Amino acid sequence: MKRVLFLCIGNSCRSQMAEGFARRYGSDVMEAASAGLSPASIVQPLTKKVMEAKNINIDTQSPKNLNSVPVRSFDLIVNMSGSKLPGRPPMEVRTWNVEDPIGRPEEVYVAVRDQIEMQVMMLILELRREASRRETAEVAAAETLEKRNAASEQTGSKPRQN
């Protein structure tokens, strides 16, 4: 399970949308959170409205400051802020170029929401493929160990353990 932090400026639009989609569609492969470089006091009402149109309720989410989040506990940061992150995070950082809809009409929020949904879905698919490859490798390793142990039993030698 990957821990993913979605980051934008105010944590009231883009990163909240990404967290909502990730929690709804990708909870099998990621634990999602969001934060902002300079958090707003509320999640924008239009953010909530356009997410509700996708049957995703984000009413319990609230803006958080990047400094209040345990950044080092995440495996991946998705940066939508348009700014370079302070310091050098010790984990992978991906940049998504997503327009900031704050102060814009609802149509912009809808377009941003749809772009974020697509990008979150692509990330989820990537993480599922990685998880599947890991499972396949683990099964293959277990089968190889079983075969070695079976061969060892036939020859009377001690089975190997990894």
KEFIGU-327305 format. One record per residue (C-alpha): residue number from 1; residue in three letters; x, y, z negated. Coordinates in Angstrom, 3 decimals. Example, Ala and Ser with C-alpha at 12.3 -4.5 7.8 and 13.67 -1.06 7.14 Angstrom:
{1 "ALA" {12.300 -4.500 -7.800}} {2 "SER" {13.670 -1.060 -7.140}} 
END
This chain:
{1 "MET" {0.000 0.000 0.000}} {2 "LYS" {1.478 3.321 1.112}} {3 "ARG" {1.000 6.469 -0.922}} {4 "VAL" {0.313 9.373 1.459}} {5 "LEU" {0.162 13.068 0.569}} {6 "PHE" {-1.628 15.373 3.008}} {7 "LEU" {-0.388 18.946 2.707}} {8 "CYS" {-1.570 22.295 4.065}} {9 "ILE" {-1.506 25.874 2.827}} {10 "GLY" {-4.637 26.294 0.709}} {11 "ASN" {-5.696 22.669 0.212}} {12 "SER" {-9.212 23.815 0.989}} {13 "CYS" {-9.655 22.715 4.621}} {14 "ARG" {-7.239 20.526 6.613}} {15 "SER" {-5.602 18.447 3.900}} {16 "GLN" {-8.955 17.929 2.180}} {17 "MET" {-10.411 16.623 5.451}} {18 "ALA" {-7.441 14.287 5.940}} {19 "GLU" {-7.715 12.977 2.389}} {20 "GLY" {-11.443 12.384 2.870}} {21 "PHE" {-10.947 10.413 6.092}} {22 "ALA" {-8.015 8.438 4.649}} {23 "ARG" {-9.972 7.457 1.536}} {24 "ARG" {-13.033 6.496 3.564}} {25 "TYR" {-11.353 4.560 6.382}} {26 "GLY" {-7.886 3.574 5.174}} {27 "SER" {-8.174 2.572 1.522}} {28 "ASP" {-6.957 -0.920 2.453}} {29 "VAL" {-3.530 0.401 3.509}} {30 "MET" {-3.051 3.762 1.829}} {31 "GLU" {-3.647 5.670 -1.335}} {32 "ALA" {-4.338 9.244 -0.229}} {33 "ALA" {-4.010 12.572 -1.997}} {34 "SER" {-3.768 16.188 -0.899}} {35 "ALA" {-2.178 19.426 -2.036}} {36 "GLY" {-1.432 22.950 -0.887}} {37 "LEU" {1.578 25.233 -0.813}} {38 "SER" {-0.600 28.073 -2.121}} {39 "PRO" {-3.880 26.480 -3.161}} {40 "ALA" {-7.220 28.235 -2.863}} {41 "SER" {-9.662 28.310 -5.756}} {42 "ILE" {-12.272 26.155 -3.980}} {43 "VAL" {-12.678 23.692 -1.128}} {44 "GLN" {-14.266 25.786 1.620}} {45 "PRO" {-18.037 25.224 1.978}} {46 "LEU" {-17.640 24.741 5.758}} {47 "THR" {-15.058 22.017 5.087}} {48 "LYS" {-17.601 20.170 2.953}} {49 "LYS" {-20.359 20.769 5.519}} {50 "VAL" {-18.462 19.413 8.530}} {51 "MET" {-17.278 16.386 6.535}} {52 "GLU" {-20.868 15.697 5.398}} {53 "ALA" {-21.795 15.584 9.095}} {54 "LYS" {-19.465 12.531 9.257}} {55 "ASN" {-21.103 11.076 6.114}} {56 "ILE" {-18.021 11.794 4.022}} {57 "ASN" {-18.688 13.584 0.767}} {58 "ILE" {-15.667 15.446 -0.608}} {59 "ASP" {-17.512 17.300 -3.389}} {60 "THR" {-15.292 15.747 -6.066}} {61 "GLN" {-12.072 16.916 -4.389}} {62 "SER" {-10.480 20.166 -5.480}} {63 "PRO" {-7.470 22.256 -4.393}} {64 "LYS" {-4.178 21.269 -6.024}} {65 "ASN" {-0.787 22.927 -5.983}} {66 "LEU" {2.094 20.952 -4.480}} {67 "ASN" {4.032 21.657 -7.691}} {68 "SER" {1.361 19.886 -9.782}} {69 "VAL" {1.553 16.667 -7.750}} {70 "PRO" {4.184 13.961 -8.441}} {71 "VAL" {5.699 14.327 -4.958}} {72 "ARG" {8.385 11.666 -5.487}} {73 "SER" {5.683 9.027 -6.031}} {74 "PHE" {4.599 9.277 -2.371}} {75 "ASP" {5.958 7.264 0.548}} {76 "LEU" {4.893 9.778 3.192}} {77 "ILE" {4.014 13.462 3.340}} {78 "VAL" {1.892 14.667 6.249}} {79 "ASN" {2.571 18.395 6.554}} {80 "MET" {-0.135 20.436 8.272}} {81 "SER" {0.894 23.756 6.717}} {82 "GLY" {2.863 25.012 9.690}} {83 "SER" {5.692 25.790 7.252}} {84 "LYS" {8.865 23.978 6.392}} {85 "LEU" {8.612 22.219 3.047}} {86 "PRO" {10.552 23.621 0.114}} {87 "GLY" {13.607 21.550 -0.759}} {88 "ARG" {14.395 18.205 0.828}} {89 "PRO" {11.724 15.645 -0.026}} {90 "PRO" {13.228 12.166 -0.488}} {91 "MET" {10.528 10.499 1.599}} {92 "GLU" {9.395 10.583 5.202}} {93 "VAL" {7.726 13.844 6.244}} {94 "ARG" {5.584 14.054 9.365}} {95 "THR" {4.357 17.291 10.859}} {96 "TRP" {0.885 17.494 12.323}} {97 "ASN" {0.177 20.669 14.275}} {98 "VAL" {-3.401 21.427 13.285}} {99 "GLU" {-4.969 24.866 13.519}} {100 "ASP" {-5.969 26.445 10.199}} {101 "PRO" {-9.753 26.979 10.394}} {102 "ILE" {-9.983 29.301 7.364}} {103 "GLY" {-12.135 32.320 8.153}} {104 "ARG" {-13.097 30.918 11.544}} {105 "PRO" {-16.541 29.860 12.852}} {106 "GLU" {-18.017 26.428 12.204}} {107 "GLU" {-17.111 25.226 15.721}} {108 "VAL" {-13.418 25.604 14.827}} {109 "TYR" {-13.929 23.566 11.657}} {110 "VAL" {-15.609 20.843 13.741}} {111 "ALA" {-12.741 20.777 16.258}} {112 "VAL" {-10.152 20.676 13.458}} {113 "ARG" {-12.103 17.923 11.681}} {114 "ASP" {-12.233 15.828 14.843}} {115 "GLN" {-8.509 16.275 15.499}} {116 "ILE" {-7.663 15.305 11.920}} {117 "GLU" {-9.982 12.290 12.055}} {118 "MET" {-8.190 11.046 15.182}} {119 "GLN" {-4.739 11.543 13.651}} {120 "VAL" {-5.711 9.884 10.368}} {121 "MET" {-7.155 6.929 12.289}} {122 "MET" {-3.904 6.573 14.268}} {123 "LEU" {-1.952 6.613 10.988}} {124 "ILE" {-4.263 3.980 9.501}} {125 "LEU" {-3.802 1.731 12.549}} {126 "GLU" {-0.030 2.139 12.303}} {127 "LEU" {-0.074 1.211 8.608}} {128 "ARG" {-2.308 -1.803 9.297}} {129 "ARG" {0.110 -3.029 11.987}} {130 "GLU" {3.011 -2.641 9.539}} {131 "ALA" {1.087 -4.539 6.853}} {132 "SER" {0.251 -7.290 9.334}} {133 "ARG" {3.899 -7.629 10.399}} {134 "ARG" {4.964 -7.836 6.740}} {135 "GLU" {2.360 -10.530 6.058}} {136 "THR" {3.468 -12.499 9.116}} {137 "ALA" {7.111 -12.285 8.020}} {138 "GLU" {6.219 -13.373 4.475}} {139 "VAL" {4.209 -16.356 5.759}} {140 "ALA" {7.046 -17.366 8.089}} {141 "ALA" {9.557 -17.139 5.227}} {142 "ALA" {7.321 -19.251 2.980}} {143 "GLU" {6.868 -21.872 5.719}} {144 "THR" {10.628 -22.016 6.313}} {145 "LEU" {11.233 -22.508 2.589}} {146 "GLU" {8.622 -25.283 2.457}} {147 "LYS" {10.267 -27.055 5.402}} {148 "ARG" {13.709 -26.785 3.770}} {149 "ASN" {12.357 -28.130 0.510}} {150 "ALA" {10.603 -30.996 2.276}} {151 "ALA" {13.793 -31.842 4.180}} {152 "SER" {15.784 -31.693 0.935}} {153 "GLU" {13.363 -34.074 -0.760}} {154 "GLN" {13.746 -36.567 2.093}} {155 "THR" {17.535 -36.483 1.840}} {156 "GLY" {17.521 -36.519 -1.960}} {157 "SER" {19.243 -33.168 -2.393}} {158 "LYS" {18.025 -30.361 -4.597}} {159 "PRO" {15.520 -27.951 -2.987}} {160 "ARG" {16.733 -24.422 -2.363}} {161 "GLN" {15.006 -21.466 -3.936}} {162 "ASN" {15.095 -17.930 -2.603}} 
END
